[in-house]
Amino acid sequence: MRSHKRKMIAPIVITVLFVLYLAVYFGFLAAMLPGIWKYILGIVPAGLAAVMIWVCVERIGEIRKGEEDDLGQY
């Protein structure tokens, strides 16, 4: 079981770093743009962050089931 917890660390760390990167990058970009472009630029990173979190949750589920090497299925 301890092995499973160690394998969950990398996907979680990568997801957190990616979401923070999106927030900072698009936040600075949106701060420089006027009007409706701020809202449009807010939708894109929110969608990307949601997909990244969803993939991370699926990966954690695979690790818990014991499917650590999902590439071996192909």
C-alpha positions, 0 to 999 in steps of 0.5 A, a space after each residue: 500500500 505504501 508503494 501506491 501512495 508513493 506512485 500517486 505523488 508525481 501525478 498530484 505534483 505535476 497537476 498542481 504545478 500545471 494548474 498554478 502555471 496556467 493561473 499565473 500565466 493567463 492571469 498576467 495575460 488577462 491583466 493586460 487585455 481590455 474588456 471581454 478578452 479577460 473573460 474569454 481568456 479566463 475560460 480557456 485556462 479554467 477548461 484546461 485546468 479542469 481537464 488536467 484535474 480530471 486526468 489526475 483523478 483517473 490516474 490515481 484511480 488506476 494506481 489504486 486498482 493496481 494498474 501502475 503500468 497502463 502503457 503495458 495495455 497497448 
